[in-house]
Structure formats: structure tokens, C-alpha cells
Amino acid sequence: MLLTLSVSAAQGFMALGQEDRALDLLEQYAKLAASDIYPLQLHGDSYFGLLDAWLEKNLTLGTFLRKPLPKTCLKML
């Protein structure tokens, strides 16, 4: 959720013409996305008790989120 929030906030700062603040947020986003936070897993909780079964059934790649490509691969793109 923090990754999504960082990108949305950066978009908001760009819309306001505050490019420096947007770039700061995108740098934080990149550091977090490239850090050792994986494997992440989508799952339900006590409130969303039926979510786990639905995710397993409907997500083609499963509930584990894959780590982004290494920086060396991204440079080739």
C-alpha cells in the first residue's frame, strides 16, 4: 500500500508543479521497491475471511507478489 501511495502522492505534487517533492517521493518508492521486502503475499484477514480462497481461485500467478527485475535488467530495457 505504501508503494501505491508514494506514486499517487508524486503524481499529485507534479500536478501542483512541485517537481522536487515528486522526485523525492519517487526516489523513496524506488528504494523501497528494490529493498528486501519480498516475498509479499496477498491475503485476507479477520474481516475479509473469504478473500484468501477468492484470491487463490482468481489470480493466475497466485498470491505471492514477485520481486521486481534487478537493476541490471532494467538498464537493458
All heavy atoms as a GROMACS GRO file, in nm:
protein
  601
    1MET      N    1   0.082  -0.118   0.000
    1MET     CA    2   0.000   0.000   0.000
    1MET      C    3   0.087   0.125   0.000
    1MET      O    4   0.053   0.224  -0.063
    1MET     CB    5  -0.092  -0.003   0.121
    1MET     CG    6  -0.188   0.112   0.121
    1MET     SD    7  -0.345   0.073   0.193
    1MET     CE    8  -0.336   0.156   0.346
    2LEU      N    9   0.201   0.120   0.068
    2LEU     CA   10   0.290   0.235   0.074
    2LEU      C   11   0.346   0.266  -0.064
    2LEU      O   12   0.363   0.382  -0.100
    2LEU     CB   13   0.402   0.210   0.175
    2LEU     CG   14   0.497   0.326   0.199
    2LEU    CD1   15   0.421   0.449   0.246
    2LEU    CD2   16   0.601   0.288   0.302
    3LEU      N   17   0.372   0.162  -0.142
    3LEU     CA   18   0.424   0.185  -0.278
    3LEU      C   19   0.322   0.262  -0.362
    3LEU      O   20   0.357   0.358  -0.430
    3LEU     CB   21   0.459   0.052  -0.345
    3LEU     CG   22   0.578  -0.023  -0.285
    3LEU    CD1   23   0.590  -0.161  -0.348
    3LEU    CD2   24   0.705   0.055  -0.301
    4THR      N   25   0.199   0.220  -0.357
    4THR     CA   26   0.093   0.287  -0.432
    4THR      C   27   0.074   0.430  -0.385
    4THR      O   28   0.057   0.522  -0.467
    4THR     CB   29  -0.039   0.210  -0.417
    4THR    OG1   30  -0.017   0.074  -0.455
    4THR    CG2   31  -0.148   0.268  -0.503
    5LEU      N   32   0.078   0.451  -0.256
    5LEU     CA   33   0.061   0.584  -0.200
    5LEU      C   34   0.173   0.678  -0.246
    5LEU      O   35   0.148   0.794  -0.280
    5LEU     CB   36   0.057   0.578  -0.048
    5LEU     CG   37   0.045   0.712   0.025
    5LEU    CD1   38  -0.086   0.779  -0.010
    5LEU    CD2   39   0.056   0.691   0.175
    6SER      N   40   0.296   0.627  -0.251
    6SER     CA   41   0.409   0.710  -0.294
    6SER      C   42   0.391   0.758  -0.438
    6SER      O   43   0.416   0.875  -0.468
    6SER     CB   44   0.540   0.631  -0.283
    6SER     OG   45   0.566   0.598  -0.149
    7VAL      N   46   0.349   0.670  -0.525
    7VAL     CA   47   0.330   0.708  -0.666
    7VAL      C   48   0.215   0.806  -0.679
    7VAL      O   49   0.225   0.906  -0.752
    7VAL     CB   50   0.306   0.582  -0.753
    7VAL    CG1   51   0.267   0.621  -0.894
    7VAL    CG2   52   0.431   0.497  -0.757
    8SER      N   53   0.105   0.782  -0.609
    8SER     CA   54  -0.010   0.873  -0.616
    8SER      C   55   0.026   1.011  -0.563
    8SER      O   56  -0.012   1.113  -0.622
    8SER     CB   57  -0.128   0.817  -0.536
    8SER     OG   58  -0.172   0.696  -0.593
    9ALA      N   59   0.100   1.015  -0.454
    9ALA     CA   60   0.141   1.144  -0.398
    9ALA      C   61   0.235   1.216  -0.494
    9ALA      O   62   0.225   1.338  -0.512
    9ALA     CB   63   0.207   1.123  -0.263
   10ALA      N   64   0.324   1.143  -0.558
   10ALA     CA   65   0.416   1.204  -0.655
   10ALA      C   66   0.337   1.264  -0.772
   10ALA      O   67   0.368   1.374  -0.819
   10ALA     CB   68   0.517   1.102  -0.705
   11GLN      N   69   0.235   1.194  -0.817
   11GLN     CA   70   0.150   1.248  -0.924
   11GLN      C   71   0.082   1.377  -0.881
   11GLN      O   72   0.071   1.472  -0.957
   11GLN     CB   73   0.045   1.145  -0.966
   11GLN     CG   74   0.100   1.029  -1.041
   11GLN     CD   75  -0.006   0.924  -1.069
   11GLN    OE1   76  -0.099   0.903  -0.992
   11GLN    NE2   77   0.009   0.854  -1.180
   12GLY      N   78   0.037   1.379  -0.757
   12GLY     CA   79  -0.028   1.499  -0.704
   12GLY      C   80   0.068   1.617  -0.699
   12GLY      O   81   0.032   1.729  -0.738
   13PHE      N   82   0.191   1.592  -0.654
   13PHE     CA   83   0.290   1.700  -0.650
   13PHE      C   84   0.325   1.749  -0.790
   13PHE      O   85   0.346   1.869  -0.811
   13PHE     CB   86   0.415   1.657  -0.574
   13PHE     CG   87   0.398   1.659  -0.424
   13PHE    CD1   88   0.420   1.546  -0.349
   13PHE    CD2   89   0.359   1.775  -0.358
   13PHE    CE1   90   0.404   1.547  -0.212
   13PHE    CE2   91   0.342   1.778  -0.220
   13PHE     CZ   92   0.365   1.663  -0.147
   14MET      N   93   0.329   1.658  -0.886
   14MET     CA   94   0.356   1.700  -1.025
   14MET      C   95   0.242   1.789  -1.076
   14MET      O   96   0.267   1.890  -1.142
   14MET     CB   97   0.373   1.579  -1.116
   14MET     CG   98   0.504   1.506  -1.098
   14MET     SD   99   0.648   1.608  -1.132
   14MET     CE  100   0.630   1.635  -1.306
   15ALA      N  101   0.119   1.753  -1.043
   15ALA     CA  102   0.005   1.834  -1.086
   15ALA      C  103   0.009   1.973  -1.024
   15ALA      O  104  -0.039   2.070  -1.084
   15ALA     CB  105  -0.126   1.763  -1.048
   16LEU      N  106   0.070   1.983  -0.907
   16LEU     CA  107   0.082   2.112  -0.839
   16LEU      C  108   0.209   2.188  -0.881
   16LEU      O  109   0.234   2.297  -0.832
   16LEU     CB  110   0.084   2.092  -0.688
   16LEU     CG  111  -0.045   2.038  -0.626
   16LEU    CD1  112  -0.024   2.004  -0.479
   16LEU    CD2  113  -0.158   2.139  -0.642
   17GLY      N  114   0.288   2.126  -0.969
   17GLY     CA  115   0.410   2.190  -1.015
   17GLY      C  116   0.526   2.179  -0.918
   17GLY      O  117   0.624   2.251  -0.929
   18GLN      N  118   0.517   2.088  -0.824
   18GLN     CA  119   0.623   2.069  -0.725
   18GLN      C  120   0.708   1.947  -0.762
   18GLN      O  121   0.704   1.843  -0.697
   18GLN     CB  122   0.562   2.056  -0.586
   18GLN     CG  123   0.485   2.179  -0.542
   18GLN     CD  124   0.428   2.165  -0.403
   18GLN    OE1  125   0.474   2.084  -0.323
   18GLN    NE2  126   0.326   2.243  -0.374
   19GLU      N  127   0.787   1.964  -0.867
   19GLU     CA  128   0.864   1.854  -0.922
   19GLU      C  129   0.965   1.797  -0.823
   19GLU      O  130   0.987   1.675  -0.818
   19GLU     CB  131   0.937   1.896  -1.050
   19GLU     CG  132   0.846   1.923  -1.168
   19GLU     CD  133   0.794   2.067  -1.172
   19GLU    OE1  134   0.833   2.149  -1.085
   19GLU    OE2  135   0.713   2.098  -1.260
   20ASP      N  136   1.029   1.882  -0.744
   20ASP     CA  137   1.129   1.834  -0.649
   20ASP      C  138   1.069   1.740  -0.546
   20ASP      O  139   1.126   1.635  -0.514
   20ASP     CB  140   1.198   1.951  -0.578
   20ASP     CG  141   1.288   2.030  -0.671
   20ASP    OD1  142   1.328   1.976  -0.775
   20ASP    OD2  143   1.318   2.148  -0.638
   21ARG      N  144   0.952   1.775  -0.495
   21ARG     CA  145   0.886   1.688  -0.397
   21ARG      C  146   0.842   1.557  -0.462
   21ARG      O  147   0.851   1.450  -0.402
   21ARG     CB  148   0.768   1.759  -0.334
   21ARG     CG  149   0.814   1.875  -0.243
   21ARG     CD  150   0.702   1.940  -0.172
   21ARG     NE  151   0.665   1.858  -0.056
   21ARG     CZ  152   0.570   1.892   0.030
   21ARG    NH1  153   0.503   2.004   0.014
   21ARG    NH2  154   0.540   1.814   0.132
   22ALA      N  155   0.796   1.566  -0.586
   22ALA     CA  156   0.756   1.444  -0.659
   22ALA      C  157   0.876   1.352  -0.679
   22ALA      O  158   0.866   1.231  -0.658
   22ALA     CB  159   0.694   1.481  -0.793
   23LEU      N  160   0.989   1.409  -0.717
   23LEU     CA  161   1.110   1.328  -0.737
   23LEU      C  162   1.157   1.265  -0.606
   23LEU      O  163   1.204   1.150  -0.606
   23LEU     CB  164   1.220   1.411  -0.800
   23LEU     CG  165   1.199   1.444  -0.948
   23LEU    CD1  166   1.306   1.541  -0.997
   23LEU    CD2  167   1.201   1.316  -1.031
   24ASP      N  168   1.147   1.338  -0.496
   24ASP     CA  169   1.184   1.280  -0.366
   24ASP      C  170   1.099   1.158  -0.334
   24ASP      O  171   1.150   1.055  -0.290
   24ASP     CB  172   1.167   1.383  -0.254
   24ASP     CG  173   1.272   1.493  -0.258
   24ASP    OD1  174   1.377   1.473  -0.323
   24ASP    OD2  175   1.248   1.599  -0.197
   25LEU      N  176   0.969   1.169  -0.358
   25LEU     CA  177   0.880   1.055  -0.333
   25LEU      C  178   0.911   0.938  -0.426
   25LEU      O  179   0.908   0.822  -0.384
   25LEU     CB  180   0.735   1.096  -0.350
   25LEU     CG  181   0.675   1.172  -0.232
   25LEU    CD1  182   0.540   1.230  -0.270
   25LEU    CD2  183   0.662   1.082  -0.112
   26LEU      N  184   0.942   0.966  -0.551
   26LEU     CA  185   0.975   0.858  -0.644
   26LEU      C  186   1.106   0.790  -0.608
   26LEU      O  187   1.122   0.669  -0.626
   26LEU     CB  188   0.978   0.911  -0.788
   26LEU     CG  189   0.841   0.952  -0.842
   26LEU    CD1  190   0.855   1.015  -0.980
   26LEU    CD2  191   0.745   0.834  -0.846
   27GLU      N  192   1.201   0.866  -0.553
   27GLU     CA  193   1.325   0.805  -0.506
   27GLU      C  194   1.297   0.713  -0.387
   27GLU      O  195   1.351   0.603  -0.380
   27GLU     CB  196   1.426   0.913  -0.467
   27GLU     CG  197   1.489   0.981  -0.586
   27GLU     CD  198   1.583   1.094  -0.545
   27GLU    OE1  199   1.612   1.110  -0.425
   27GLU    OE2  200   1.629   1.164  -0.636
   28GLN      N  201   1.212   0.757  -0.294
   28GLN     CA  202   1.174   0.672  -0.182
   28GLN      C  203   1.103   0.546  -0.231
   28GLN      O  204   1.127   0.436  -0.181
   28GLN     CB  205   1.082   0.748  -0.086
   28GLN     CG  206   1.151   0.859  -0.011
   28GLN     CD  207   1.053   0.940   0.073
   28GLN    OE1  208   0.940   0.899   0.097
   28GLN    NE2  209   1.097   1.056   0.117
   29TYR      N  210   1.017   0.563  -0.332
   29TYR     CA  211   0.946   0.449  -0.391
   29TYR      C  212   1.046   0.348  -0.448
   29TYR      O  213   1.036   0.229  -0.424
   29TYR     CB  214   0.853   0.499  -0.502
   29TYR     CG  215   0.798   0.390  -0.589
   29TYR    CD1  216   0.684   0.320  -0.554
   29TYR    CD2  217   0.862   0.353  -0.708
   29TYR    CE1  218   0.632   0.219  -0.633
   29TYR    CE2  219   0.811   0.252  -0.787
   29TYR     CZ  220   0.697   0.186  -0.749
   29TYR     OH  221   0.649   0.085  -0.827
   30ALA      N  222   1.143   0.399  -0.523
   30ALA     CA  223   1.241   0.310  -0.586
   30ALA      C  224   1.323   0.235  -0.482
   30ALA      O  225   1.349   0.115  -0.496
   30ALA     CB  226   1.332   0.390  -0.679
   31LYS      N  227   1.365   0.304  -0.376
   31LYS     CA  228   1.442   0.238  -0.270
   31LYS      C  229   1.361   0.129  -0.202
   31LYS      O  230   1.411   0.020  -0.176
   31LYS     CB  231   1.488   0.341  -0.167
   31LYS     CG  232   1.599   0.430  -0.215
   31LYS     CD  233   1.637   0.533  -0.110
   31LYS     CE  234   1.738   0.631  -0.165
   31LYS     NZ  235   1.768   0.739  -0.070
   32LEU      N  236   1.235   0.158  -0.173
   32LEU     CA  237   1.150   0.059  -0.107
   32LEU      C  238   1.122  -0.060  -0.199
   32LEU      O  239   1.131  -0.175  -0.157
   32LEU     CB  240   1.020   0.122  -0.061
   32LEU     CG  241   0.922   0.030   0.012
   32LEU    CD1  242   0.986  -0.028   0.137
   32LEU    CD2  243   0.796   0.105   0.048
   33ALA      N  244   1.091  -0.032  -0.324
   33ALA     CA  245   1.059  -0.140  -0.419
   33ALA      C  246   1.179  -0.230  -0.444
   33ALA      O  247   1.163  -0.350  -0.468
   33ALA     CB  248   1.009  -0.081  -0.550
   34ALA      N  249   1.299  -0.175  -0.437
   34ALA     CA  250   1.420  -0.253  -0.463
   34ALA      C  251   1.476  -0.316  -0.335
   34ALA      O  252   1.573  -0.392  -0.341
   34ALA     CB  253   1.526  -0.165  -0.527
   35SER      N  254   1.417  -0.286  -0.220
   35SER     CA  255   1.468  -0.339  -0.094
   35SER      C  256   1.424  -0.484  -0.073
   35SER      O  257   1.356  -0.543  -0.155
   35SER     CB  258   1.421  -0.251   0.022
   35SER     OG  259   1.282  -0.265   0.042
   36ASP      N  260   1.461  -0.536   0.040
   36ASP     CA  261   1.434  -0.677   0.071
   36ASP      C  262   1.300  -0.692   0.142
   36ASP      O  263   1.293  -0.740   0.255
   36ASP     CB  264   1.548  -0.733   0.157
   36ASP     CG  265   1.545  -0.883   0.167
   36ASP    OD1  266   1.484  -0.947   0.079
   36ASP    OD2  267   1.602  -0.937   0.262
   37ILE      N  268   1.192  -0.650   0.076
   37ILE     CA  269   1.057  -0.662   0.135
   37ILE      C  270   0.981  -0.781   0.077
   37ILE      O  271   0.867  -0.804   0.112
   37ILE     CB  272   0.975  -0.533   0.112
   37ILE    CG1  273   0.957  -0.504  -0.037
   37ILE    CG2  274   1.036  -0.416   0.186
   37ILE    CD1  275   0.862  -0.390  -0.069
   38TYR      N  276   1.045  -0.856  -0.010
   38TYR     CA  277   0.977  -0.966  -0.077
   38TYR      C  278   1.014  -1.097  -0.011
   38TYR      O  279   1.120  -1.110   0.048
   38TYR     CB  280   1.015  -0.967  -0.225
   38TYR     CG  281   0.967  -0.843  -0.295
   38TYR    CD1  282   1.048  -0.731  -0.305
   38TYR    CD2  283   0.839  -0.835  -0.344
   38TYR    CE1  284   1.002  -0.616  -0.366
   38TYR    CE2  285   0.792  -0.720  -0.405
   38TYR     CZ  286   0.874  -0.611  -0.415
   38TYR     OH  287   0.828  -0.497  -0.474
   39PRO      N  288   0.935  -1.200  -0.014
   39PRO     CA  289   0.810  -1.209  -0.090
   39PRO      C  290   0.693  -1.148  -0.012
   39PRO      O  291   0.678  -1.171   0.106
   39PRO     CB  292   0.789  -1.358  -0.108
   39PRO     CG  293   0.853  -1.419   0.013
   39PRO     CD  294   0.968  -1.328   0.048
   40LEU      N  295   0.617  -1.069  -0.081
   40LEU     CA  296   0.492  -1.017  -0.028
   40LEU      C  297   0.382  -1.116  -0.066
   40LEU      O  298   0.392  -1.184  -0.167
   40LEU     CB  299   0.460  -0.880  -0.088
   40LEU     CG  300   0.556  -0.767  -0.057
   40LEU    CD1  301   0.515  -0.642  -0.132
   40LEU    CD2  302   0.561  -0.738   0.091
   41GLN      N  303   0.279  -1.121   0.013
   41GLN     CA  304   0.169  -1.212  -0.019
   41GLN      C  305   0.036  -1.142   0.004
   41GLN      O  306   0.015  -1.078   0.107
   41GLN     CB  307   0.175  -1.338   0.066
   41GLN     CG  308   0.066  -1.437   0.028
   41GLN     CD  309   0.072  -1.563   0.110
   41GLN    OE1  310   0.143  -1.572   0.208
   41GLN    NE2  311  -0.005  -1.662   0.069
   42LEU      N  312  -0.053  -1.153  -0.095
   42LEU     CA  313  -0.188  -1.103  -0.080
   42LEU      C  314  -0.268  -1.204   0.002
   42LEU      O  315  -0.260  -1.324  -0.022
   42LEU     CB  316  -0.254  -1.087  -0.218
   42LEU     CG  317  -0.189  -0.988  -0.313
   42LEU    CD1  318  -0.255  -0.997  -0.450
   42LEU    CD2  319  -0.200  -0.847  -0.258
   43HIS      N  320  -0.342  -1.154   0.100
   43HIS     CA  321  -0.424  -1.245   0.181
   43HIS      C  322  -0.534  -1.167   0.251
   43HIS      O  323  -0.529  -1.045   0.262
   43HIS     CB  324  -0.338  -1.320   0.283
   43HIS     CG  325  -0.272  -1.229   0.382
   43HIS    ND1  326  -0.333  -1.185   0.496
   43HIS    CD2  327  -0.148  -1.174   0.382
   43HIS    CE1  328  -0.251  -1.107   0.563
   43HIS    NE2  329  -0.137  -1.098   0.495
   44GLY      N  330  -0.632  -1.240   0.296
   44GLY     CA  331  -0.741  -1.180   0.372
   44GLY      C  332  -0.702  -1.162   0.518
   44GLY      O  333  -0.589  -1.187   0.558
   45ASP      N  334  -0.796  -1.118   0.597
   45ASP     CA  335  -0.774  -1.105   0.740
   45ASP      C  336  -0.904  -1.143   0.810
   45ASP      O  337  -0.992  -1.203   0.750
   45ASP     CB  338  -0.729  -0.963   0.776
   45ASP     CG  339  -0.828  -0.856   0.733
   45ASP    OD1  340  -0.944  -0.889   0.702
   45ASP    OD2  341  -0.789  -0.738   0.729
   46SER      N  342  -0.916  -1.109   0.937
   46SER     CA  343  -1.036  -1.149   1.010
   46SER      C  344  -1.162  -1.085   0.953
   46SER      O  345  -1.270  -1.143   0.959
   46SER     CB  346  -1.022  -1.113   1.158
   46SER     OG  347  -1.002  -0.974   1.174
   47TYR      N  348  -1.150  -0.968   0.896
   47TYR     CA  349  -1.266  -0.901   0.837
   47TYR      C  350  -1.299  -0.957   0.699
   47TYR      O  351  -1.414  -0.979   0.665
   47TYR     CB  352  -1.241  -0.750   0.828
   47TYR     CG  353  -1.361  -0.672   0.778
   47TYR    CD1  354  -1.469  -0.648   0.861
   47TYR    CD2  355  -1.364  -0.625   0.648
   47TYR    CE1  356  -1.579  -0.577   0.816
   47TYR    CE2  357  -1.474  -0.553   0.601
   47TYR     CZ  358  -1.580  -0.530   0.685
   47TYR     OH  359  -1.688  -0.460   0.640
   48PHE      N  360  -1.196  -0.979   0.619
   48PHE     CA  361  -1.214  -1.031   0.484
   48PHE      C  362  -1.182  -1.181   0.482
   48PHE      O  363  -1.090  -1.225   0.416
   48PHE     CB  364  -1.125  -0.957   0.384
   48PHE     CG  365  -1.162  -0.813   0.366
   48PHE    CD1  366  -1.089  -0.712   0.427
   48PHE    CD2  367  -1.271  -0.778   0.289
   48PHE    CE1  368  -1.124  -0.578   0.410
   48PHE    CE2  369  -1.306  -0.645   0.271
   48PHE     CZ  370  -1.232  -0.546   0.332
   49GLY      N  371  -1.258  -1.259   0.555
   49GLY     CA  372  -1.230  -1.400   0.573
   49GLY      C  373  -1.240  -1.485   0.447
   49GLY      O  374  -1.177  -1.589   0.437
   50LEU      N  375  -1.318  -1.443   0.349
   50LEU     CA  376  -1.334  -1.522   0.227
   50LEU      C  377  -1.236  -1.482   0.118
   50LEU      O  378  -1.233  -1.541   0.010
   50LEU     CB  379  -1.477  -1.508   0.174
   50LEU     CG  380  -1.587  -1.553   0.268
   50LEU    CD1  381  -1.725  -1.523   0.209
   50LEU    CD2  382  -1.574  -1.701   0.298
   51LEU      N  383  -1.154  -1.384   0.146
   51LEU     CA  384  -1.065  -1.330   0.043
   51LEU      C  385  -0.957  -1.429   0.000
   51LEU      O  386  -0.925  -1.439  -0.118
   51LEU     CB  387  -1.001  -1.201   0.094
   51LEU     CG  388  -0.927  -1.115  -0.006
   51LEU    CD1  389  -1.018  -1.078  -0.122
   51LEU    CD2  390  -0.875  -0.989   0.060
   52ASP      N  391  -0.901  -1.505   0.093
   52ASP     CA  392  -0.793  -1.598   0.058
   52ASP      C  393  -0.836  -1.696  -0.051
   52ASP      O  394  -0.765  -1.715  -0.150
   52ASP     CB  395  -0.745  -1.674   0.181
   52ASP     CG  396  -0.666  -1.587   0.276
   52ASP    OD1  397  -0.607  -1.488   0.231
   52ASP    OD2  398  -0.664  -1.619   0.396
   53ALA      N  399  -0.950  -1.759  -0.034
   53ALA     CA  400  -0.997  -1.857  -0.133
   53ALA      C  401  -1.023  -1.789  -0.267
   53ALA      O  402  -0.991  -1.844  -0.373
   53ALA     CB  403  -1.124  -1.926  -0.082
   54TRP      N  404  -1.080  -1.670  -0.265
   54TRP     CA  405  -1.108  -1.598  -0.390
   54TRP      C  406  -0.979  -1.562  -0.461
   54TRP      O  407  -0.968  -1.577  -0.583
   54TRP     CB  408  -1.190  -1.471  -0.361
   54TRP     CG  409  -1.228  -1.398  -0.485
   54TRP    CD1  410  -1.340  -1.418  -0.560
   54TRP    CD2  411  -1.153  -1.294  -0.551
   54TRP    NE1  412  -1.340  -1.332  -0.668
   54TRP    CE2  413  -1.226  -1.255  -0.665
   54TRP    CE3  414  -1.032  -1.232  -0.525
   54TRP    CZ2  415  -1.180  -1.157  -0.751
   54TRP    CZ3  416  -0.988  -1.134  -0.611
   54TRP    CH2  417  -1.063  -1.098  -0.723
   55LEU      N  418  -0.879  -1.514  -0.388
   55LEU     CA  419  -0.751  -1.479  -0.450
   55LEU      C  420  -0.686  -1.601  -0.513
   55LEU      O  421  -0.637  -1.595  -0.625
   55LEU     CB  422  -0.656  -1.417  -0.345
   55LEU     CG  423  -0.691  -1.277  -0.297
   55LEU    CD1  424  -0.604  -1.238  -0.177
   55LEU    CD2  425  -0.679  -1.175  -0.408
   56GLU      N  426  -0.684  -1.713  -0.440
   56GLU     CA  427  -0.624  -1.836  -0.494
   56GLU      C  428  -0.695  -1.880  -0.622
   56GLU      O  429  -0.631  -1.924  -0.716
   56GLU     CB  430  -0.629  -1.948  -0.390
   56GLU     CG  431  -0.528  -1.933  -0.280
   56GLU     CD  432  -0.386  -1.951  -0.327
   56GLU    OE1  433  -0.361  -2.019  -0.429
   56GLU    OE2  434  -0.296  -1.895  -0.262
   57LYS      N  435  -0.825  -1.865  -0.625
   57LYS     CA  436  -0.904  -1.909  -0.740
   57LYS      C  437  -0.889  -1.816  -0.860
   57LYS      O  438  -0.887  -1.861  -0.974
   57LYS     CB  439  -1.051  -1.919  -0.701
   57LYS     CG  440  -1.142  -1.964  -0.812
   57LYS     CD  441  -1.286  -1.970  -0.764
   57LYS     CE  442  -1.380  -2.005  -0.878
   57LYS     NZ  443  -1.519  -1.999  -0.839
   58ASN      N  444  -0.877  -1.686  -0.836
   58ASN     CA  445  -0.885  -1.588  -0.944
   58ASN      C  446  -0.754  -1.527  -0.989
   58ASN      O  447  -0.749  -1.464  -1.094
   58ASN     CB  448  -0.981  -1.476  -0.904
   58ASN     CG  449  -1.123  -1.526  -0.897
   58ASN    OD1  450  -1.185  -1.552  -0.999
   58ASN    ND2  451  -1.175  -1.544  -0.777
   59LEU      N  452  -0.648  -1.543  -0.914
   59LEU     CA  453  -0.520  -1.485  -0.954
   59LEU      C  454  -0.437  -1.590  -1.025
   59LEU      O  455  -0.396  -1.689  -0.967
   59LEU     CB  456  -0.444  -1.430  -0.833
   59LEU     CG  457  -0.510  -1.312  -0.762
   59LEU    CD1  458  -0.424  -1.268  -0.644
   59LEU    CD2  459  -0.534  -1.196  -0.856
   60THR      N  460  -0.411  -1.569  -1.151
   60THR     CA  461  -0.339  -1.666  -1.233
   60THR      C  462  -0.201  -1.698  -1.177
   60THR      O  463  -0.159  -1.813  -1.177
   60THR     CB  464  -0.324  -1.611  -1.377
   60THR    OG1  465  -0.452  -1.577  -1.426
   60THR    CG2  466  -0.261  -1.712  -1.468
   61LEU      N  467  -0.130  -1.598  -1.128
   61LEU     CA  468   0.006  -1.618  -1.079
   61LEU      C  469   0.012  -1.650  -0.930
   61LEU      O  470   0.120  -1.662  -0.874
   61LEU     CB  471   0.091  -1.494  -1.108
   61LEU     CG  472   0.110  -1.462  -1.256
   61LEU    CD1  473   0.189  -1.333  -1.273
   61LEU    CD2  474   0.180  -1.576  -1.328
   62GLY      N  475  -0.100  -1.664  -0.864
   62GLY     CA  476  -0.102  -1.693  -0.722
   62GLY      C  477  -0.101  -1.567  -0.638
   62GLY      O  478  -0.110  -1.456  -0.688
   63THR      N  479  -0.087  -1.586  -0.508
   63THR     CA  480  -0.097  -1.473  -0.416
   63THR      C  481   0.036  -1.410  -0.380
   63THR      O  482   0.041  -1.306  -0.316
   63THR     CB  483  -0.167  -1.517  -0.286
   63THR    OG1  484  -0.093  -1.624  -0.227
   63THR    CG2  485  -0.310  -1.559  -0.313
   64PHE      N  486   0.147  -1.474  -0.417
   64PHE     CA  487   0.277  -1.416  -0.387
   64PHE      C  488   0.313  -1.314  -0.494
   64PHE      O  489   0.305  -1.342  -0.613
   64PHE     CB  490   0.386  -1.524  -0.378
   64PHE     CG  491   0.381  -1.600  -0.250
   64PHE    CD1  492   0.317  -1.722  -0.244
   64PHE    CD2  493   0.438  -1.548  -0.135
   64PHE    CE1  494   0.311  -1.792  -0.126
   64PHE    CE2  495   0.432  -1.618  -0.016
   64PHE     CZ  496   0.369  -1.741  -0.011
   65LEU      N  497   0.352  -1.196  -0.448
   65LEU     CA  498   0.393  -1.091  -0.541
   65LEU      C  499   0.540  -1.111  -0.574
   65LEU      O  500   0.622  -1.134  -0.487
   65LEU     CB  501   0.371  -0.953  -0.478
   65LEU     CG  502   0.226  -0.928  -0.434
   65LEU    CD1  503   0.216  -0.792  -0.366
   65LEU    CD2  504   0.133  -0.933  -0.552
   66ARG      N  505   0.573  -1.102  -0.700
   66ARG     CA  506   0.709  -1.124  -0.744
   66ARG      C  507   0.796  -1.002  -0.721
   66ARG      O  508   0.750  -0.889  -0.728
   66ARG     CB  509   0.713  -1.159  -0.893
   66ARG     CG  510   0.622  -1.273  -0.937
   66ARG     CD  511   0.639  -1.396  -0.848
   66ARG     NE  512   0.569  -1.512  -0.898
   66ARG     CZ  513   0.460  -1.562  -0.842
   66ARG    NH1  514   0.405  -1.506  -0.740
   66ARG    NH2  515   0.405  -1.671  -0.890
   67LYS      N  516   0.923  -1.028  -0.695
   67LYS     CA  517   1.019  -0.920  -0.678
   67LYS      C  518   1.044  -0.856  -0.814
   67LYS      O  519   1.050  -0.923  -0.915
   67LYS     CB  520   1.149  -0.973  -0.620
   67LYS     CG  521   1.247  -0.864  -0.584
   67LYS     CD  522   1.361  -0.919  -0.504
   67LYS     CE  523   1.451  -0.802  -0.464
   67LYS     NZ  524   1.547  -0.840  -0.364
   68PRO      N  525   1.059  -0.723  -0.817
   68PRO     CA  526   1.085  -0.655  -0.945
   68PRO      C  527   1.216  -0.703  -1.008
   68PRO      O  528   1.300  -0.763  -0.942
   68PRO     CB  529   1.096  -0.507  -0.906
   68PRO     CG  530   1.033  -0.496  -0.773
   68PRO     CD  531   1.049  -0.630  -0.707
   69LEU      N  532   1.233  -0.672  -1.134
   69LEU     CA  533   1.354  -0.708  -1.205
   69LEU      C  534   1.476  -0.642  -1.141
   69LEU      O  535   1.466  -0.529  -1.092
   69LEU     CB  536   1.346  -0.664  -1.351
   69LEU     CG  537   1.243  -0.735  -1.437
   69LEU    CD1  538   1.235  -0.666  -1.574
   69LEU    CD2  539   1.280  -0.880  -1.454
   70PRO      N  540   1.592  -0.710  -1.142
   70PRO     CA  541   1.714  -0.648  -1.090
   70PRO      C  542   1.750  -0.522  -1.170
   70PRO      O  543   1.713  -0.508  -1.286
   70PRO     CB  544   1.821  -0.756  -1.108
   70PRO     CG  545   1.747  -0.883  -1.130
   70PRO     CD  546   1.613  -0.846  -1.186
   71LYS      N  547   1.826  -0.434  -1.108
   71LYS     CA  548   1.863  -0.308  -1.173
   71LYS      C  549   1.938  -0.331  -1.304
   71LYS      O  550   1.922  -0.257  -1.399
   71LYS     CB  551   1.948  -0.224  -1.078
   71LYS     CG  552   1.872  -0.173  -0.959
   71LYS     CD  553   1.962  -0.099  -0.864
   71LYS     CE  554   1.883  -0.062  -0.740
   71LYS     NZ  555   1.967   0.001  -0.638
   72THR      N  556   2.019  -0.438  -1.310
   72THR     CA  557   2.093  -0.464  -1.433
   72THR      C  558   1.999  -0.497  -1.548
   72THR      O  559   2.022  -0.456  -1.660
   72THR     CB  560   2.192  -0.581  -1.412
   72THR    OG1  561   2.122  -0.693  -1.360
   72THR    CG2  562   2.304  -0.541  -1.318
   73CYS      N  563   1.890  -0.565  -1.520
   73CYS     CA  564   1.791  -0.596  -1.624
   73CYS      C  565   1.717  -0.470  -1.666
   73CYS      O  566   1.686  -0.451  -1.784
   73CYS     CB  567   1.691  -0.700  -1.575
   73CYS     SG  568   1.763  -0.863  -1.549
   74LEU      N  569   1.687  -0.384  -1.570
   74LEU     CA  570   1.614  -0.261  -1.603
   74LEU      C  571   1.698  -0.170  -1.691
   74LEU      O  572   1.644  -0.101  -1.777
   74LEU     CB  573   1.573  -0.188  -1.475
   74LEU     CG  574   1.468  -0.260  -1.390
   74LEU    CD1  575   1.445  -0.184  -1.260
   74LEU    CD2  576   1.339  -0.276  -1.466
   75LYS      N  577   1.830  -0.169  -1.671
   75LYS     CA  578   1.917  -0.086  -1.754
   75LYS      C  579   1.913  -0.132  -1.899
   75LYS      O  580   1.927  -0.053  -1.990
   75LYS     CB  581   2.060  -0.088  -1.701
   75LYS     CG  582   2.077  -0.011  -1.572
   75LYS     CD  583   2.218  -0.018  -1.523
   75LYS     CE  584   2.231   0.053  -1.389
   75LYS     NZ  585   2.366   0.041  -1.334
   76MET      N  586   1.894  -0.262  -1.920
   76MET     CA  587   1.890  -0.314  -2.057
   76MET      C  588   1.761  -0.275  -2.129
   76MET      O  589   1.756  -0.271  -2.250
   76MET     CB  590   1.903  -0.466  -2.056
   76MET     CG  591   2.042  -0.513  -2.018
   76MET     SD  592   2.058  -0.691  -2.035
   76MET     CE  593   2.013  -0.743  -1.872
   77LEU      N  594   1.656  -0.247  -2.052
   77LEU     CA  595   1.528  -0.209  -2.112
   77LEU      C  596   1.538  -0.067  -2.155
   77LEU      O  597   1.507  -0.008  -2.238
   77LEU     CB  598   1.414  -0.222  -2.011
   77LEU     CG  599   1.390  -0.365  -1.960
   77LEU    CD1  600   1.283  -0.362  -1.852
   77LEU    CD2  601   1.345  -0.455  -2.073
   0.00000   0.00000   0.00000
